[in-house]
Amino acid sequence: MTTGTLYGISVGPGDPELITIKGLKLLQKSPVIAFPSGIKGKEGMAQQIISQWLDSEHIQLSLDFPYTRDIEILQAAWTQSAKKVWQYLQNGQDVAFACEGDISFFSSFTYLSQTLQQLYSQTKIKLIPGVCSPMAAASLLNLPLTIRKEKLIILPAVYSVSELETALDFADILVLMKVNSVYQQVWQVLKQRNLLHCAQVIEKVSLPDMVIHSDLSDRFDLQLPYFSLLIIQVHPRNYESS
C-alpha cells in the first residue's frame, strides 16, 4: 500500500482569509487534519484559524507540543505526535498539519517532520508556504518592512540585553517575536537609545481583537499576550535617497 503524504500547511497569523488558495484546497481534501493542541483544553491558534474550513468528515488530530525548553520532554512529545500521525500515513491517508503563520518560520512542524523521517524514513512530506506575522503586521501598519539597502533582523525573543544591543547596532528594522516575556527589558533599552517613539507593538496580528500600540514612550507597564510582536524602525527612513 502506498503511504499517505504529510502536508505542512501554513494558515497565516490569525485571519482565516490569509490562508493561500493552494493551502485551503489541500486542507479541505485531506482526510486527516492535525494541529497543535491548545492550553487547558482550549482550541489552539491554528485550530481556531481553520475551524470554518473543516466539516464533519475530517478526522481532527490534536498533537501536544508542550511549552518548555526541556529537550527530553520535547523529544518525547515529538515522538508521540509522530507515531500518531504515522498511524494514518501508513494506511495511505494524507495528513494536513495546520501551522500558524508560515510553515518554515519558527514552526513546531519542523520537529514533527524531522522526527517522522527519523522513525519512518519512507515518510513523504510537502510544505505549503504562507503569511507569517511580521509581514502581516507590517501591512496592517502600512509600513514597508524593508526598502532598498535596509537590513532586517527578526529575533524569536530576546534573552539578554547584549543580543538586543547587537541587533540594534546592525539592523535598520528589527522585529521581536513573542515579546511579552521580555517587554519591560526591551522598553528600557529602547528608552536609553531614544527609540520608543520608533517602536510599535501589535497584539494578536490580524485577529478581531488585535491591538496596536504606537509610540511606546509611556507604555512601560503594558501587559501583553503571548502572541505579540514589536517592530522597531531603528533609523529614520528617507524614501527619496534610500
Contacts in CASP RR format, 6 or more apart in sequence:
PFRMAT RR
TARGET T0000
AUTHOR 0000-0000-0000
METHOD contacts of the structure
MODEL  1
MTTGTLYGISVGPGDPELITIKGLKLLQKSPVIAFPSGIKGKEGMAQQII
SQWLDSEHIQLSLDFPYTRDIEILQAAWTQSAKKVWQYLQNGQDVAFACE
GDISFFSSFTYLSQTLQQLYSQTKIKLIPGVCSPMAAASLLNLPLTIRKE
KLIILPAVYSVSELETALDFADILVLMKVNSVYQQVWQVLKQRNLLHCAQ
VIEKVSLPDMVIHSDLSDRFDLQLPYFSLLIIQVHPRNYESS
1 90 0 8 1.000
1 91 0 8 1.000
1 92 0 8 1.000
2 92 0 8 1.000
3 89 0 8 1.000
3 90 0 8 1.000
3 92 0 8 1.000
3 122 0 8 1.000
3 123 0 8 1.000
3 124 0 8 1.000
4 88 0 8 1.000
4 89 0 8 1.000
4 90 0 8 1.000
4 91 0 8 1.000
4 92 0 8 1.000
4 93 0 8 1.000
4 94 0 8 1.000
4 95 0 8 1.000
4 124 0 8 1.000
5 89 0 8 1.000
5 94 0 8 1.000
5 95 0 8 1.000
5 124 0 8 1.000
5 125 0 8 1.000
5 126 0 8 1.000
6 85 0 8 1.000
6 89 0 8 1.000
6 94 0 8 1.000
6 95 0 8 1.000
6 97 0 8 1.000
6 113 0 8 1.000
6 116 0 8 1.000
6 123 0 8 1.000
6 124 0 8 1.000
6 125 0 8 1.000
6 126 0 8 1.000
7 23 0 8 1.000
7 26 0 8 1.000
7 30 0 8 1.000
7 94 0 8 1.000
7 95 0 8 1.000
7 96 0 8 1.000
7 97 0 8 1.000
7 125 0 8 1.000
7 126 0 8 1.000
7 127 0 8 1.000
7 128 0 8 1.000
8 96 0 8 1.000
8 97 0 8 1.000
8 98 0 8 1.000
8 99 0 8 1.000
8 103 0 8 1.000
8 109 0 8 1.000
8 113 0 8 1.000
8 125 0 8 1.000
8 126 0 8 1.000
8 127 0 8 1.000
8 128 0 8 1.000
9 19 0 8 1.000
9 23 0 8 1.000
9 26 0 8 1.000
9 27 0 8 1.000
9 96 0 8 1.000
9 97 0 8 1.000
9 98 0 8 1.000
9 99 0 8 1.000
9 103 0 8 1.000
9 128 0 8 1.000
10 19 0 8 1.000
10 20 0 8 1.000
10 23 0 8 1.000
10 99 0 8 1.000
10 101 0 8 1.000
10 102 0 8 1.000
10 103 0 8 1.000
10 127 0 8 1.000
10 128 0 8 1.000
10 129 0 8 1.000
10 130 0 8 1.000
10 131 0 8 1.000
10 132 0 8 1.000
11 18 0 8 1.000
11 19 0 8 1.000
11 23 0 8 1.000
11 27 0 8 1.000
11 46 0 8 1.000
11 49 0 8 1.000
11 50 0 8 1.000
11 98 0 8 1.000
11 99 0 8 1.000
11 100 0 8 1.000
11 101 0 8 1.000
11 130 0 8 1.000
12 18 0 8 1.000
12 19 0 8 1.000
12 49 0 8 1.000
12 100 0 8 1.000
12 101 0 8 1.000
12 102 0 8 1.000
12 130 0 8 1.000
12 131 0 8 1.000
12 132 0 8 1.000
12 133 0 8 1.000
12 136 0 8 1.000
12 206 0 8 1.000
13 100 0 8 1.000
13 101 0 8 1.000
13 131 0 8 1.000
13 132 0 8 1.000
13 133 0 8 1.000
13 136 0 8 1.000
13 137 0 8 1.000
13 205 0 8 1.000
13 206 0 8 1.000
13 207 0 8 1.000
14 45 0 8 1.000
14 48 0 8 1.000
14 49 0 8 1.000
14 100 0 8 1.000
14 101 0 8 1.000
14 204 0 8 1.000
14 205 0 8 1.000
14 206 0 8 1.000
14 207 0 8 1.000
15 49 0 8 1.000
15 136 0 8 1.000
15 206 0 8 1.000
15 207 0 8 1.000
16 49 0 8 1.000
16 50 0 8 1.000
16 52 0 8 1.000
16 53 0 8 1.000
18 130 0 8 1.000
18 131 0 8 1.000
18 136 0 8 1.000
18 206 0 8 1.000
19 27 0 8 1.000
19 49 0 8 1.000
19 50 0 8 1.000
19 53 0 8 1.000
19 130 0 8 1.000
20 128 0 8 1.000
20 129 0 8 1.000
20 130 0 8 1.000
22 128 0 8 1.000
23 128 0 8 1.000
24 53 0 8 1.000
26 96 0 8 1.000
26 128 0 8 1.000
27 33 0 8 1.000
27 50 0 8 1.000
27 53 0 8 1.000
27 54 0 8 1.000
27 96 0 8 1.000
27 98 0 8 1.000
28 53 0 8 1.000
28 54 0 8 1.000
29 94 0 8 1.000
30 58 0 8 1.000
30 94 0 8 1.000
30 95 0 8 1.000
30 96 0 8 1.000
31 57 0 8 1.000
31 58 0 8 1.000
31 59 0 8 1.000
31 88 0 8 1.000
31 93 0 8 1.000
31 94 0 8 1.000
32 58 0 8 1.000
32 59 0 8 1.000
32 61 0 8 1.000
32 88 0 8 1.000
32 93 0 8 1.000
32 94 0 8 1.000
32 95 0 8 1.000
32 96 0 8 1.000
33 50 0 8 1.000
33 54 0 8 1.000
33 58 0 8 1.000
33 59 0 8 1.000
33 60 0 8 1.000
33 61 0 8 1.000
33 95 0 8 1.000
33 96 0 8 1.000
33 98 0 8 1.000
34 60 0 8 1.000
34 61 0 8 1.000
34 62 0 8 1.000
34 63 0 8 1.000
34 85 0 8 1.000
34 95 0 8 1.000
34 96 0 8 1.000
34 97 0 8 1.000
34 98 0 8 1.000
35 44 0 8 1.000
35 46 0 8 1.000
35 47 0 8 1.000
35 50 0 8 1.000
35 60 0 8 1.000
35 61 0 8 1.000
35 62 0 8 1.000
35 63 0 8 1.000
35 97 0 8 1.000
35 98 0 8 1.000
36 44 0 8 1.000
36 45 0 8 1.000
36 46 0 8 1.000
36 47 0 8 1.000
36 62 0 8 1.000
36 63 0 8 1.000
36 64 0 8 1.000
36 65 0 8 1.000
36 100 0 8 1.000
36 108 0 8 1.000
37 44 0 8 1.000
37 62 0 8 1.000
37 63 0 8 1.000
37 64 0 8 1.000
37 65 0 8 1.000
38 44 0 8 1.000
38 47 0 8 1.000
38 62 0 8 1.000
39 67 0 8 1.000
43 51 0 8 1.000
45 100 0 8 1.000
45 227 0 8 1.000
46 98 0 8 1.000
46 99 0 8 1.000
46 100 0 8 1.000
47 60 0 8 1.000
47 62 0 8 1.000
47 98 0 8 1.000
49 98 0 8 1.000
49 100 0 8 1.000
50 98 0 8 1.000
54 60 0 8 1.000
59 88 0 8 1.000
61 84 0 8 1.000
61 85 0 8 1.000
61 88 0 8 1.000
61 95 0 8 1.000
63 81 0 8 1.000
63 84 0 8 1.000
63 85 0 8 1.000
63 112 0 8 1.000
64 77 0 8 1.000
64 80 0 8 1.000
64 81 0 8 1.000
65 74 0 8 1.000
65 77 0 8 1.000
65 78 0 8 1.000
65 81 0 8 1.000
65 108 0 8 1.000
65 111 0 8 1.000
66 73 0 8 1.000
66 74 0 8 1.000
66 77 0 8 1.000
68 74 0 8 1.000
74 111 0 8 1.000
75 115 0 8 1.000
78 111 0 8 1.000
78 112 0 8 1.000
78 114 0 8 1.000
78 115 0 8 1.000
79 115 0 8 1.000
79 119 0 8 1.000
81 112 0 8 1.000
81 115 0 8 1.000
82 112 0 8 1.000
82 115 0 8 1.000
82 116 0 8 1.000
82 119 0 8 1.000
82 120 0 8 1.000
83 119 0 8 1.000
85 95 0 8 1.000
85 97 0 8 1.000
85 112 0 8 1.000
85 116 0 8 1.000
86 116 0 8 1.000
86 119 0 8 1.000
86 120 0 8 1.000
86 123 0 8 1.000
88 95 0 8 1.000
89 95 0 8 1.000
89 116 0 8 1.000
89 120 0 8 1.000
89 123 0 8 1.000
89 124 0 8 1.000
90 120 0 8 1.000
97 109 0 8 1.000
97 112 0 8 1.000
99 107 0 8 1.000
99 108 0 8 1.000
99 109 0 8 1.000
101 107 0 8 1.000
101 130 0 8 1.000
101 131 0 8 1.000
101 132 0 8 1.000
101 133 0 8 1.000
102 129 0 8 1.000
102 130 0 8 1.000
102 131 0 8 1.000
102 132 0 8 1.000
103 109 0 8 1.000
103 127 0 8 1.000
103 128 0 8 1.000
103 129 0 8 1.000
103 130 0 8 1.000
104 110 0 8 1.000
104 127 0 8 1.000
104 129 0 8 1.000
105 132 0 8 1.000
106 156 0 8 1.000
106 177 0 8 1.000
113 123 0 8 1.000
113 125 0 8 1.000
116 123 0 8 1.000
116 125 0 8 1.000
117 123 0 8 1.000
117 125 0 8 1.000
133 177 0 8 1.000
133 205 0 8 1.000
133 206 0 8 1.000
133 227 0 8 1.000
133 229 0 8 1.000
134 145 0 8 1.000
134 154 0 8 1.000
134 175 0 8 1.000
134 177 0 8 1.000
134 229 0 8 1.000
134 231 0 8 1.000
135 145 0 8 1.000
136 205 0 8 1.000
136 206 0 8 1.000
137 175 0 8 1.000
137 202 0 8 1.000
137 205 0 8 1.000
137 229 0 8 1.000
137 231 0 8 1.000
138 144 0 8 1.000
138 145 0 8 1.000
138 231 0 8 1.000
140 202 0 8 1.000
140 205 0 8 1.000
140 206 0 8 1.000
140 210 0 8 1.000
140 212 0 8 1.000
141 200 0 8 1.000
141 202 0 8 1.000
141 212 0 8 1.000
141 231 0 8 1.000
143 200 0 8 1.000
143 231 0 8 1.000
143 233 0 8 1.000
145 152 0 8 1.000
145 173 0 8 1.000
145 175 0 8 1.000
146 152 0 8 1.000
146 172 0 8 1.000
146 173 0 8 1.000
147 237 0 8 1.000
147 239 0 8 1.000
147 242 0 8 1.000
148 242 0 8 1.000
149 242 0 8 1.000
150 172 0 8 1.000
150 173 0 8 1.000
150 237 0 8 1.000
150 242 0 8 1.000
151 170 0 8 1.000
151 171 0 8 1.000
151 172 0 8 1.000
151 173 0 8 1.000
152 171 0 8 1.000
152 172 0 8 1.000
152 173 0 8 1.000
152 174 0 8 1.000
152 175 0 8 1.000
153 167 0 8 1.000
153 170 0 8 1.000
153 171 0 8 1.000
153 173 0 8 1.000
153 174 0 8 1.000
153 175 0 8 1.000
154 174 0 8 1.000
154 175 0 8 1.000
154 177 0 8 1.000
155 163 0 8 1.000
155 164 0 8 1.000
155 167 0 8 1.000
155 174 0 8 1.000
155 175 0 8 1.000
155 176 0 8 1.000
155 177 0 8 1.000
156 177 0 8 1.000
156 178 0 8 1.000
157 176 0 8 1.000
157 177 0 8 1.000
157 178 0 8 1.000
157 179 0 8 1.000
157 181 0 8 1.000
157 182 0 8 1.000
158 164 0 8 1.000
158 176 0 8 1.000
158 179 0 8 1.000
158 182 0 8 1.000
158 185 0 8 1.000
158 186 0 8 1.000
159 182 0 8 1.000
161 185 0 8 1.000
161 189 0 8 1.000
164 176 0 8 1.000
164 185 0 8 1.000
164 186 0 8 1.000
164 189 0 8 1.000
165 189 0 8 1.000
167 174 0 8 1.000
168 174 0 8 1.000
168 189 0 8 1.000
168 193 0 8 1.000
168 195 0 8 1.000
168 232 0 8 1.000
168 234 0 8 1.000
171 234 0 8 1.000
172 233 0 8 1.000
172 234 0 8 1.000
172 235 0 8 1.000
173 231 0 8 1.000
173 232 0 8 1.000
173 233 0 8 1.000
173 234 0 8 1.000
174 231 0 8 1.000
174 232 0 8 1.000
174 234 0 8 1.000
175 229 0 8 1.000
175 230 0 8 1.000
175 231 0 8 1.000
175 232 0 8 1.000
176 182 0 8 1.000
176 186 0 8 1.000
176 229 0 8 1.000
176 230 0 8 1.000
176 232 0 8 1.000
177 229 0 8 1.000
178 226 0 8 1.000
178 227 0 8 1.000
178 228 0 8 1.000
178 229 0 8 1.000
179 186 0 8 1.000
179 201 0 8 1.000
179 224 0 8 1.000
179 228 0 8 1.000
179 229 0 8 1.000
179 230 0 8 1.000
180 224 0 8 1.000
180 225 0 8 1.000
180 226 0 8 1.000
180 228 0 8 1.000
183 201 0 8 1.000
183 222 0 8 1.000
183 224 0 8 1.000
183 228 0 8 1.000
183 230 0 8 1.000
184 220 0 8 1.000
184 221 0 8 1.000
186 230 0 8 1.000
187 196 0 8 1.000
187 216 0 8 1.000
187 219 0 8 1.000
187 220 0 8 1.000
190 196 0 8 1.000
190 199 0 8 1.000
190 216 0 8 1.000
190 232 0 8 1.000
195 232 0 8 1.000
195 234 0 8 1.000
196 215 0 8 1.000
196 216 0 8 1.000
196 217 0 8 1.000
196 219 0 8 1.000
197 215 0 8 1.000
197 216 0 8 1.000
197 217 0 8 1.000
198 232 0 8 1.000
198 233 0 8 1.000
198 234 0 8 1.000
199 215 0 8 1.000
199 216 0 8 1.000
199 230 0 8 1.000
199 231 0 8 1.000
199 232 0 8 1.000
199 233 0 8 1.000
200 212 0 8 1.000
200 213 0 8 1.000
200 214 0 8 1.000
200 215 0 8 1.000
200 216 0 8 1.000
200 230 0 8 1.000
200 231 0 8 1.000
201 212 0 8 1.000
201 213 0 8 1.000
201 216 0 8 1.000
201 219 0 8 1.000
201 222 0 8 1.000
201 224 0 8 1.000
201 228 0 8 1.000
201 229 0 8 1.000
201 230 0 8 1.000
202 210 0 8 1.000
202 211 0 8 1.000
202 212 0 8 1.000
202 213 0 8 1.000
202 228 0 8 1.000
202 229 0 8 1.000
202 230 0 8 1.000
202 231 0 8 1.000
203 209 0 8 1.000
203 210 0 8 1.000
203 211 0 8 1.000
203 212 0 8 1.000
203 213 0 8 1.000
203 224 0 8 1.000
203 225 0 8 1.000
203 227 0 8 1.000
203 228 0 8 1.000
204 210 0 8 1.000
204 211 0 8 1.000
204 225 0 8 1.000
204 227 0 8 1.000
204 228 0 8 1.000
205 227 0 8 1.000
205 229 0 8 1.000
213 219 0 8 1.000
213 222 0 8 1.000
216 222 0 8 1.000
END
